[in-house]
């Protein structure tokens, strides 16, 4: 969802880069069933623009420095994020 909003210029992504778990695996037992198995990749996650997120994650537009000590996490968002959001809103309204 985050990548779809970001790639379609519908949101500014704020926070930390995601981990990048971008595959789905299925465990297949070996023939005797007692000596382990094999992990087989059965699916991959990609963004709407077909970027593979495995081991890369989704990059943020604005990072939040350090840890947020405040009760309201919005108070920890840098002003830069709101300036980018305003530019995004202006850009999308002028193209409509």
N, C-alpha and C positions, 0 to 999 in steps of 0.2 A: 504494500500500500504506500509506504513512504517513497519508494522509488517511482511509483506511478505519479504521485503528486509532484515530486521534484522534477521529473523528466517532462511533465506536461506544464511546467511553470505554474502550478496551482498552490505551491507551498514552499516556504523556506524551511529547510531542515536544520534544527538547532539541537545541539547536545554533543554526543560522542559518536564516533564511527561505530557501526554495527560490527559484530563478530565475523560474519561472513559464512554462516552455515547454509550452504547453497545446494546440498544434495540430499537425496532420500535414498537410504540403503535398506536392503532386505537381507536377512541372514538366511543362508541356505545350508542345512546340515549336510555333512559328508555322508556317503552311502551307508556306513555302519551306524550313523547317528550318535556315536559315542566319542569320537575323536575330533570334535570341533566342527567348524563350518567355514563357509566363505561368505564375505560381505559383498553383495552385488549392488552396484549403483543402478537404481531403477528410474530415477528422475532427477532433474536439475532445476533449480530456481533461476530465473532470469528476469530482468526488468522488462517493461513494455518495449523498450528500444533494443532488446535482445542483448543486454550486457549481463555476463555471467557474474554473480555475486559471490560464488564460492571462494573462500579464503581471502576475499577482498572486502566484503561488506559493502555498505552504502556510505559514501562520504557525506559529511555534513557541510552545509553552507556556512554555518557559524558555530564555532566551538564554544562551550561554556568552560571557562577556566577553573581548574581545581574542583573542589567539592562545594556544593551549595549548602551553606549553614542556615539558610532562612527557611521559615515555615512555608512560605509561598515561593515555589520554584520559579515562577515568572519573574520575581525580583532578581533572580540570578542571570537572566538573559541579558547579554550585552546590548547596548543601544544600537549597535551595528545591525543586529537582526531586524529591528523595527524599521531601520532605514532601508534595508534590502526589501522588506515586505512592502513598504510604501512604493518603492520603485517598481516592484512586480505588479502591484495593483494599478499604478498609472499606466504601465506598459500594456497590461491586458485590457484596460478600459479603452485605450486609444486604438487598439486593434479590433475592437468590436464593431 
